[in-house]
Amino acid sequence: MKIKNINNSLIWGLISIVLICSWYLLWFIYPYIINNILNFINSPKFIWFLSIIFISSFIYLIYLIIKEGFNKETFLKFWRWTDKTIIVRFFIYIFILVLIVIYIILPIRKYFFT
């Protein structure tokens, strides 16, 4: 299937808009977001935040193991999107996002700033 020129230029236009917006976010808005995240990480609230995430997910996993037994389907059910696990997974993904910001985005910004 051949892509028409108008569709191709539309795709490149969207890619350029995304790149310009991400460049703007990286240099102007991201320092404030990263500063707030770092202030949160350096506070004692972050330890409580991590504790709530891991304790709640661990309790739910133990509940599933007791209810369903120790097998592969139990772990698959734990990682599926259901009403019971959506909050736990949301917090786990937020924690992963914070780690990505700390260990990937911050070193990249420090490398380009210096």
Phi and psi in radians as a Rosetta constraint file:
Dihedral C 1 N 2 CA 2 C 2 CIRCULARHARMONIC -1.586 0.35
Dihedral N 2 CA 2 C 2 N 3 CIRCULARHARMONIC 2.325 0.35
Dihedral C 2 N 3 CA 3 C 3 CIRCULARHARMONIC -1.486 0.35
Dihedral N 3 CA 3 C 3 N 4 CIRCULARHARMONIC 2.278 0.35
Dihedral C 3 N 4 CA 4 C 4 CIRCULARHARMONIC -1.285 0.35
Dihedral N 4 CA 4 C 4 N 5 CIRCULARHARMONIC 2.789 0.35
Dihedral C 4 N 5 CA 5 C 5 CIRCULARHARMONIC -1.116 0.35
Dihedral N 5 CA 5 C 5 N 6 CIRCULARHARMONIC -0.630 0.35
Dihedral C 5 N 6 CA 6 C 6 CIRCULARHARMONIC -1.181 0.35
Dihedral N 6 CA 6 C 6 N 7 CIRCULARHARMONIC -0.658 0.35
Dihedral C 6 N 7 CA 7 C 7 CIRCULARHARMONIC -1.209 0.35
Dihedral N 7 CA 7 C 7 N 8 CIRCULARHARMONIC -0.680 0.35
Dihedral C 7 N 8 CA 8 C 8 CIRCULARHARMONIC -1.126 0.35
Dihedral N 8 CA 8 C 8 N 9 CIRCULARHARMONIC -0.765 0.35
Dihedral C 8 N 9 CA 9 C 9 CIRCULARHARMONIC -1.193 0.35
Dihedral N 9 CA 9 C 9 N 10 CIRCULARHARMONIC -0.577 0.35
Dihedral C 9 N 10 CA 10 C 10 CIRCULARHARMONIC -1.130 0.35
Dihedral N 10 CA 10 C 10 N 11 CIRCULARHARMONIC -0.727 0.35
Dihedral C 10 N 11 CA 11 C 11 CIRCULARHARMONIC -1.109 0.35
Dihedral N 11 CA 11 C 11 N 12 CIRCULARHARMONIC -0.789 0.35
Dihedral C 11 N 12 CA 12 C 12 CIRCULARHARMONIC -1.174 0.35
Dihedral N 12 CA 12 C 12 N 13 CIRCULARHARMONIC -0.579 0.35
Dihedral C 12 N 13 CA 13 C 13 CIRCULARHARMONIC -1.129 0.35
Dihedral N 13 CA 13 C 13 N 14 CIRCULARHARMONIC -0.749 0.35
Dihedral C 13 N 14 CA 14 C 14 CIRCULARHARMONIC -1.138 0.35
Dihedral N 14 CA 14 C 14 N 15 CIRCULARHARMONIC -0.695 0.35
Dihedral C 14 N 15 CA 15 C 15 CIRCULARHARMONIC -1.096 0.35
Dihedral N 15 CA 15 C 15 N 16 CIRCULARHARMONIC -0.735 0.35
Dihedral C 15 N 16 CA 16 C 16 CIRCULARHARMONIC -1.182 0.35
Dihedral N 16 CA 16 C 16 N 17 CIRCULARHARMONIC -0.640 0.35
Dihedral C 16 N 17 CA 17 C 17 CIRCULARHARMONIC -1.123 0.35
Dihedral N 17 CA 17 C 17 N 18 CIRCULARHARMONIC -0.747 0.35
Dihedral C 17 N 18 CA 18 C 18 CIRCULARHARMONIC -1.096 0.35
Dihedral N 18 CA 18 C 18 N 19 CIRCULARHARMONIC -0.728 0.35
Dihedral C 18 N 19 CA 19 C 19 CIRCULARHARMONIC -1.140 0.35
Dihedral N 19 CA 19 C 19 N 20 CIRCULARHARMONIC -0.718 0.35
Dihedral C 19 N 20 CA 20 C 20 CIRCULARHARMONIC -1.133 0.35
Dihedral N 20 CA 20 C 20 N 21 CIRCULARHARMONIC -0.762 0.35
Dihedral C 20 N 21 CA 21 C 21 CIRCULARHARMONIC -1.135 0.35
Dihedral N 21 CA 21 C 21 N 22 CIRCULARHARMONIC -0.697 0.35
Dihedral C 21 N 22 CA 22 C 22 CIRCULARHARMONIC -1.196 0.35
Dihedral N 22 CA 22 C 22 N 23 CIRCULARHARMONIC -0.624 0.35
Dihedral C 22 N 23 CA 23 C 23 CIRCULARHARMONIC -1.101 0.35
Dihedral N 23 CA 23 C 23 N 24 CIRCULARHARMONIC -0.764 0.35
Dihedral C 23 N 24 CA 24 C 24 CIRCULARHARMONIC -1.082 0.35
Dihedral N 24 CA 24 C 24 N 25 CIRCULARHARMONIC -0.777 0.35
Dihedral C 24 N 25 CA 25 C 25 CIRCULARHARMONIC -1.091 0.35
Dihedral N 25 CA 25 C 25 N 26 CIRCULARHARMONIC -0.707 0.35
Dihedral C 25 N 26 CA 26 C 26 CIRCULARHARMONIC -1.132 0.35
Dihedral N 26 CA 26 C 26 N 27 CIRCULARHARMONIC -0.709 0.35
Dihedral C 26 N 27 CA 27 C 27 CIRCULARHARMONIC -1.687 0.35
Dihedral N 27 CA 27 C 27 N 28 CIRCULARHARMONIC -0.439 0.35
Dihedral C 27 N 28 CA 28 C 28 CIRCULARHARMONIC -1.986 0.35
Dihedral N 28 CA 28 C 28 N 29 CIRCULARHARMONIC -0.734 0.35
Dihedral C 28 N 29 CA 29 C 29 CIRCULARHARMONIC -1.666 0.35
Dihedral N 29 CA 29 C 29 N 30 CIRCULARHARMONIC -0.615 0.35
Dihedral C 29 N 30 CA 30 C 30 CIRCULARHARMONIC -1.039 0.35
Dihedral N 30 CA 30 C 30 N 31 CIRCULARHARMONIC -0.647 0.35
Dihedral C 30 N 31 CA 31 C 31 CIRCULARHARMONIC -1.007 0.35
Dihedral N 31 CA 31 C 31 N 32 CIRCULARHARMONIC -0.645 0.35
Dihedral C 31 N 32 CA 32 C 32 CIRCULARHARMONIC -1.215 0.35
Dihedral N 32 CA 32 C 32 N 33 CIRCULARHARMONIC -0.731 0.35
Dihedral C 32 N 33 CA 33 C 33 CIRCULARHARMONIC -1.131 0.35
Dihedral N 33 CA 33 C 33 N 34 CIRCULARHARMONIC -0.795 0.35
Dihedral C 33 N 34 CA 34 C 34 CIRCULARHARMONIC -1.142 0.35
Dihedral N 34 CA 34 C 34 N 35 CIRCULARHARMONIC -0.667 0.35
Dihedral C 34 N 35 CA 35 C 35 CIRCULARHARMONIC -1.101 0.35
Dihedral N 35 CA 35 C 35 N 36 CIRCULARHARMONIC -0.731 0.35
Dihedral C 35 N 36 CA 36 C 36 CIRCULARHARMONIC -1.142 0.35
Dihedral N 36 CA 36 C 36 N 37 CIRCULARHARMONIC -0.697 0.35
Dihedral C 36 N 37 CA 37 C 37 CIRCULARHARMONIC -1.129 0.35
Dihedral N 37 CA 37 C 37 N 38 CIRCULARHARMONIC -0.750 0.35
Dihedral C 37 N 38 CA 38 C 38 CIRCULARHARMONIC -1.163 0.35
Dihedral N 38 CA 38 C 38 N 39 CIRCULARHARMONIC -0.649 0.35
Dihedral C 38 N 39 CA 39 C 39 CIRCULARHARMONIC -1.109 0.35
Dihedral N 39 CA 39 C 39 N 40 CIRCULARHARMONIC -0.659 0.35
Dihedral C 39 N 40 CA 40 C 40 CIRCULARHARMONIC -1.184 0.35
Dihedral N 40 CA 40 C 40 N 41 CIRCULARHARMONIC -0.691 0.35
Dihedral C 40 N 41 CA 41 C 41 CIRCULARHARMONIC -1.191 0.35
Dihedral N 41 CA 41 C 41 N 42 CIRCULARHARMONIC -0.628 0.35
Dihedral C 41 N 42 CA 42 C 42 CIRCULARHARMONIC -1.354 0.35
Dihedral N 42 CA 42 C 42 N 43 CIRCULARHARMONIC -0.149 0.35
Dihedral C 42 N 43 CA 43 C 43 CIRCULARHARMONIC -1.576 0.35
Dihedral N 43 CA 43 C 43 N 44 CIRCULARHARMONIC 2.786 0.35
Dihedral C 43 N 44 CA 44 C 44 CIRCULARHARMONIC -1.173 0.35
Dihedral N 44 CA 44 C 44 N 45 CIRCULARHARMONIC -0.296 0.35
Dihedral C 44 N 45 CA 45 C 45 CIRCULARHARMONIC -1.076 0.35
Dihedral N 45 CA 45 C 45 N 46 CIRCULARHARMONIC -0.537 0.35
Dihedral C 45 N 46 CA 46 C 46 CIRCULARHARMONIC -1.141 0.35
Dihedral N 46 CA 46 C 46 N 47 CIRCULARHARMONIC -0.678 0.35
Dihedral C 46 N 47 CA 47 C 47 CIRCULARHARMONIC -1.102 0.35
Dihedral N 47 CA 47 C 47 N 48 CIRCULARHARMONIC -0.730 0.35
Dihedral C 47 N 48 CA 48 C 48 CIRCULARHARMONIC -1.139 0.35
Dihedral N 48 CA 48 C 48 N 49 CIRCULARHARMONIC -0.673 0.35
Dihedral C 48 N 49 CA 49 C 49 CIRCULARHARMONIC -1.059 0.35
Dihedral N 49 CA 49 C 49 N 50 CIRCULARHARMONIC -0.841 0.35
Dihedral C 49 N 50 CA 50 C 50 CIRCULARHARMONIC -1.125 0.35
Dihedral N 50 CA 50 C 50 N 51 CIRCULARHARMONIC -0.696 0.35
Dihedral C 50 N 51 CA 51 C 51 CIRCULARHARMONIC -1.088 0.35
Dihedral N 51 CA 51 C 51 N 52 CIRCULARHARMONIC -0.757 0.35
Dihedral C 51 N 52 CA 52 C 52 CIRCULARHARMONIC -1.111 0.35
Dihedral N 52 CA 52 C 52 N 53 CIRCULARHARMONIC -0.719 0.35
Dihedral C 52 N 53 CA 53 C 53 CIRCULARHARMONIC -1.068 0.35
Dihedral N 53 CA 53 C 53 N 54 CIRCULARHARMONIC -0.944 0.35
Dihedral C 53 N 54 CA 54 C 54 CIRCULARHARMONIC -1.295 0.35
Dihedral N 54 CA 54 C 54 N 55 CIRCULARHARMONIC -0.614 0.35
Dihedral C 54 N 55 CA 55 C 55 CIRCULARHARMONIC -1.187 0.35
Dihedral N 55 CA 55 C 55 N 56 CIRCULARHARMONIC -0.739 0.35
Dihedral C 55 N 56 CA 56 C 56 CIRCULARHARMONIC -1.160 0.35
Dihedral N 56 CA 56 C 56 N 57 CIRCULARHARMONIC -0.708 0.35
Dihedral C 56 N 57 CA 57 C 57 CIRCULARHARMONIC -1.197 0.35
Dihedral N 57 CA 57 C 57 N 58 CIRCULARHARMONIC -0.646 0.35
Dihedral C 57 N 58 CA 58 C 58 CIRCULARHARMONIC -1.172 0.35
Dihedral N 58 CA 58 C 58 N 59 CIRCULARHARMONIC -0.714 0.35
Dihedral C 58 N 59 CA 59 C 59 CIRCULARHARMONIC -1.113 0.35
Dihedral N 59 CA 59 C 59 N 60 CIRCULARHARMONIC -0.734 0.35
Dihedral C 59 N 60 CA 60 C 60 CIRCULARHARMONIC -1.165 0.35
Dihedral N 60 CA 60 C 60 N 61 CIRCULARHARMONIC -0.646 0.35
Dihedral C 60 N 61 CA 61 C 61 CIRCULARHARMONIC -1.146 0.35
Dihedral N 61 CA 61 C 61 N 62 CIRCULARHARMONIC -0.723 0.35
Dihedral C 61 N 62 CA 62 C 62 CIRCULARHARMONIC -1.109 0.35
Dihedral N 62 CA 62 C 62 N 63 CIRCULARHARMONIC -0.700 0.35
Dihedral C 62 N 63 CA 63 C 63 CIRCULARHARMONIC -1.057 0.35
Dihedral N 63 CA 63 C 63 N 64 CIRCULARHARMONIC -0.767 0.35
Dihedral C 63 N 64 CA 64 C 64 CIRCULARHARMONIC -1.142 0.35
Dihedral N 64 CA 64 C 64 N 65 CIRCULARHARMONIC -0.691 0.35
Dihedral C 64 N 65 CA 65 C 65 CIRCULARHARMONIC -1.143 0.35
Dihedral N 65 CA 65 C 65 N 66 CIRCULARHARMONIC -0.712 0.35
Dihedral C 65 N 66 CA 66 C 66 CIRCULARHARMONIC -1.167 0.35
Dihedral N 66 CA 66 C 66 N 67 CIRCULARHARMONIC -0.718 0.35
Dihedral C 66 N 67 CA 67 C 67 CIRCULARHARMONIC -1.287 0.35
Dihedral N 67 CA 67 C 67 N 68 CIRCULARHARMONIC -0.776 0.35
Dihedral C 67 N 68 CA 68 C 68 CIRCULARHARMONIC -1.855 0.35
Dihedral N 68 CA 68 C 68 N 69 CIRCULARHARMONIC -0.306 0.35
Dihedral C 68 N 69 CA 69 C 69 CIRCULARHARMONIC 1.739 0.35
Dihedral N 69 CA 69 C 69 N 70 CIRCULARHARMONIC 2.867 0.35
Dihedral C 69 N 70 CA 70 C 70 CIRCULARHARMONIC -1.583 0.35
Dihedral N 70 CA 70 C 70 N 71 CIRCULARHARMONIC 1.654 0.35
Dihedral C 70 N 71 CA 71 C 71 CIRCULARHARMONIC -2.625 0.35
Dihedral N 71 CA 71 C 71 N 72 CIRCULARHARMONIC -3.139 0.35
Dihedral C 71 N 72 CA 72 C 72 CIRCULARHARMONIC -1.162 0.35
Dihedral N 72 CA 72 C 72 N 73 CIRCULARHARMONIC -0.660 0.35
Dihedral C 72 N 73 CA 73 C 73 CIRCULARHARMONIC -1.121 0.35
Dihedral N 73 CA 73 C 73 N 74 CIRCULARHARMONIC -0.535 0.35
Dihedral C 73 N 74 CA 74 C 74 CIRCULARHARMONIC -1.114 0.35
Dihedral N 74 CA 74 C 74 N 75 CIRCULARHARMONIC -0.783 0.35
Dihedral C 74 N 75 CA 75 C 75 CIRCULARHARMONIC -1.213 0.35
Dihedral N 75 CA 75 C 75 N 76 CIRCULARHARMONIC -0.598 0.35
Dihedral C 75 N 76 CA 76 C 76 CIRCULARHARMONIC -1.162 0.35
Dihedral N 76 CA 76 C 76 N 77 CIRCULARHARMONIC -0.679 0.35
Dihedral C 76 N 77 CA 77 C 77 CIRCULARHARMONIC -1.149 0.35
Dihedral N 77 CA 77 C 77 N 78 CIRCULARHARMONIC -0.610 0.35
Dihedral C 77 N 78 CA 78 C 78 CIRCULARHARMONIC -1.111 0.35
Dihedral N 78 CA 78 C 78 N 79 CIRCULARHARMONIC -0.612 0.35
Dihedral C 78 N 79 CA 79 C 79 CIRCULARHARMONIC -1.653 0.35
Dihedral N 79 CA 79 C 79 N 80 CIRCULARHARMONIC -0.050 0.35
Dihedral C 79 N 80 CA 80 C 80 CIRCULARHARMONIC -1.341 0.35
Dihedral N 80 CA 80 C 80 N 81 CIRCULARHARMONIC 2.709 0.35
Dihedral C 80 N 81 CA 81 C 81 CIRCULARHARMONIC -1.405 0.35
Dihedral N 81 CA 81 C 81 N 82 CIRCULARHARMONIC 1.820 0.35
Dihedral C 81 N 82 CA 82 C 82 CIRCULARHARMONIC -2.243 0.35
Dihedral N 82 CA 82 C 82 N 83 CIRCULARHARMONIC 3.043 0.35
Dihedral C 82 N 83 CA 83 C 83 CIRCULARHARMONIC -1.141 0.35
Dihedral N 83 CA 83 C 83 N 84 CIRCULARHARMONIC -0.521 0.35
Dihedral C 83 N 84 CA 84 C 84 CIRCULARHARMONIC -1.372 0.35
Dihedral N 84 CA 84 C 84 N 85 CIRCULARHARMONIC -0.587 0.35
Dihedral C 84 N 85 CA 85 C 85 CIRCULARHARMONIC -1.737 0.35
Dihedral N 85 CA 85 C 85 N 86 CIRCULARHARMONIC -0.046 0.35
Dihedral C 85 N 86 CA 86 C 86 CIRCULARHARMONIC -1.146 0.35
Dihedral N 86 CA 86 C 86 N 87 CIRCULARHARMONIC -0.632 0.35
Dihedral C 86 N 87 CA 87 C 87 CIRCULARHARMONIC -1.247 0.35
Dihedral N 87 CA 87 C 87 N 88 CIRCULARHARMONIC -0.745 0.35
Dihedral C 87 N 88 CA 88 C 88 CIRCULARHARMONIC -1.093 0.35
Dihedral N 88 CA 88 C 88 N 89 CIRCULARHARMONIC -0.796 0.35
Dihedral C 88 N 89 CA 89 C 89 CIRCULARHARMONIC -1.165 0.35
Dihedral N 89 CA 89 C 89 N 90 CIRCULARHARMONIC -0.629 0.35
Dihedral C 89 N 90 CA 90 C 90 CIRCULARHARMONIC -1.033 0.35
Dihedral N 90 CA 90 C 90 N 91 CIRCULARHARMONIC -0.786 0.35
Dihedral C 90 N 91 CA 91 C 91 CIRCULARHARMONIC -1.178 0.35
Dihedral N 91 CA 91 C 91 N 92 CIRCULARHARMONIC -0.647 0.35
Dihedral C 91 N 92 CA 92 C 92 CIRCULARHARMONIC -1.128 0.35
Dihedral N 92 CA 92 C 92 N 93 CIRCULARHARMONIC -0.728 0.35
Dihedral C 92 N 93 CA 93 C 93 CIRCULARHARMONIC -1.180 0.35
Dihedral N 93 CA 93 C 93 N 94 CIRCULARHARMONIC -0.602 0.35
Dihedral C 93 N 94 CA 94 C 94 CIRCULARHARMONIC -1.109 0.35
Dihedral N 94 CA 94 C 94 N 95 CIRCULARHARMONIC -0.743 0.35
Dihedral C 94 N 95 CA 95 C 95 CIRCULARHARMONIC -1.082 0.35
Dihedral N 95 CA 95 C 95 N 96 CIRCULARHARMONIC -0.745 0.35
Dihedral C 95 N 96 CA 96 C 96 CIRCULARHARMONIC -1.116 0.35
Dihedral N 96 CA 96 C 96 N 97 CIRCULARHARMONIC -0.695 0.35
Dihedral C 96 N 97 CA 97 C 97 CIRCULARHARMONIC -1.102 0.35
Dihedral N 97 CA 97 C 97 N 98 CIRCULARHARMONIC -0.713 0.35
Dihedral C 97 N 98 CA 98 C 98 CIRCULARHARMONIC -1.098 0.35
Dihedral N 98 CA 98 C 98 N 99 CIRCULARHARMONIC -0.727 0.35
Dihedral C 98 N 99 CA 99 C 99 CIRCULARHARMONIC -1.120 0.35
Dihedral N 99 CA 99 C 99 N 100 CIRCULARHARMONIC -0.682 0.35
Dihedral C 99 N 100 CA 100 C 100 CIRCULARHARMONIC -1.099 0.35
Dihedral N 100 CA 100 C 100 N 101 CIRCULARHARMONIC -0.746 0.35
Dihedral C 100 N 101 CA 101 C 101 CIRCULARHARMONIC -1.091 0.35
Dihedral N 101 CA 101 C 101 N 102 CIRCULARHARMONIC -0.754 0.35
Dihedral C 101 N 102 CA 102 C 102 CIRCULARHARMONIC -1.216 0.35
Dihedral N 102 CA 102 C 102 N 103 CIRCULARHARMONIC -0.823 0.35
Dihedral C 102 N 103 CA 103 C 103 CIRCULARHARMONIC -1.675 0.35
Dihedral N 103 CA 103 C 103 N 104 CIRCULARHARMONIC -0.192 0.35
Dihedral C 103 N 104 CA 104 C 104 CIRCULARHARMONIC -2.071 0.35
Dihedral N 104 CA 104 C 104 N 105 CIRCULARHARMONIC -0.949 0.35
Dihedral C 104 N 105 CA 105 C 105 CIRCULARHARMONIC -1.268 0.35
Dihedral N 105 CA 105 C 105 N 106 CIRCULARHARMONIC -0.749 0.35
Dihedral C 105 N 106 CA 106 C 106 CIRCULARHARMONIC -1.079 0.35
Dihedral N 106 CA 106 C 106 N 107 CIRCULARHARMONIC -0.801 0.35
Dihedral C 106 N 107 CA 107 C 107 CIRCULARHARMONIC -1.100 0.35
Dihedral N 107 CA 107 C 107 N 108 CIRCULARHARMONIC -0.596 0.35
Dihedral C 107 N 108 CA 108 C 108 CIRCULARHARMONIC -1.134 0.35
Dihedral N 108 CA 108 C 108 N 109 CIRCULARHARMONIC -0.769 0.35
Dihedral C 108 N 109 CA 109 C 109 CIRCULARHARMONIC -1.143 0.35
Dihedral N 109 CA 109 C 109 N 110 CIRCULARHARMONIC -0.708 0.35
Dihedral C 109 N 110 CA 110 C 110 CIRCULARHARMONIC -1.140 0.35
Dihedral N 110 CA 110 C 110 N 111 CIRCULARHARMONIC -0.619 0.35
Dihedral C 110 N 111 CA 111 C 111 CIRCULARHARMONIC -1.158 0.35
Dihedral N 111 CA 111 C 111 N 112 CIRCULARHARMONIC -0.716 0.35
Dihedral C 111 N 112 CA 112 C 112 CIRCULARHARMONIC -1.393 0.35
Dihedral N 112 CA 112 C 112 N 113 CIRCULARHARMONIC -0.425 0.35
Dihedral C 112 N 113 CA 113 C 113 CIRCULARHARMONIC -1.366 0.35
Dihedral N 113 CA 113 C 113 N 114 CIRCULARHARMONIC -0.545 0.35
